Amino acid sequence: MKTTTFDIAVATKVENAVMGIYNCKRHDIHQFKDSEVKKVVIFILFHFMKYDWHIIGRNYQMTYLYVPTVSAELAYFYENILCFKEKIDLVLIKVSSYDKKEAMVA
């Protein structure tokens, strides 16, 4: 499996999109406690963007061995719970729209 190194700009876009959809603040994502929004950011970075689990764990104050577990748990939710899937899809659309806006500016 090919992994992507951690890009803080992309991670910030994902965090901003999650904050917009879940109506939370950045400290909810970066706190030591494992919140739902923190797990969502980790799930998107690991599952969809193929980021390295060691780097994700280091940047989000989580044991790197727990990152695949979180991803598997939320992948199950993504496949089986419609409202959760819709929210994740909205986050992914929002992140891709950030990329399109930046391409138009450049």
N, C-alpha and C positions, 0 to 999 in steps of 0.2 A: 504494500500500500504506500503510495506516494503521499507525503505530508507537506503541508505548507508552513513556512516559518511564520512567526507571529508578526502581524502588521498592525501597529497601533491605530493607524488611520481607519482601516477596515473595522477593527474592533470597536472603535468609537462610533462609526456609522451604525453598527449592529446595536450598540448600547442606546444610541439616540432613538433608533426605530423602536426598540423594546420599551423605552421610557414613554414614547408617544402612544403606543398601543396599550400598554398595561397601566398607564397613568401613575408612574412611580418616579423616584429620584435616583440619581447616580449612586448615592450612598447605599441604596437598597441592593444594588448590583455588586458593589465592592465591599460590602460588609463581611465580617468573618463568618456570620451565620449563613447557612445554605437556604436562601429564600427561593421562591418560585421564579422570580425574574432573573436571578443569578443563574439558576439551572437552565432557563430558556436561552440565555446568552451563550452559555457553555454548550448547550445542545446544538445551536445553530453554527457556532464556530467549529465544533468537532464533527458533527454529522453532515452538514451541508457544505462547509468550506474546507473541510479536511485539515484543520489545524492540528499541530502536534499536541498531544495530551499532556506532555511534561510542561510545555510552555503555558498552556491554558491553566493548568493547576497552579503554576507559579504566579501568574498574573491575576488570578481570581481567588487567592487564598484557599485553595482546596488541594487535598492530597491527590497527586497525579494518578494514583491507582483508582480513585473514585470517579474520575472524569468519564471513563467508558461506561461505568455503572449508571451515572446520571444520564448519559446519552441513550443507553438502552431503555431506561425507564421512560424517558420522554419520547423515544421512538415508538414505544408501545402506546403511549397516550396519543401521539400523532396519528397512528394508524387506526385507533379505535374510538377516539372522542372527537366528534365533529367540531365543536366549538373551539377546542384546543388547536386543531388542524387549521381552522380558519384564521385564528390569531397568528399562528406561525407563518402562514402564507401571507398575511398582511405585512408582517415584519419583513419577510423576504422581498415582497414587492416594494416596500418602502426603501430597503437597502439598495435594490437595483435602480430605483428612481434617483437616489443620491448619485449613483455612478453616471446616469444619463445627464443629470444637471451639470456635473463637473465636466463631462465631455463637451457639452455645449458651451461652457465658459471658456474652455481651453481652445 
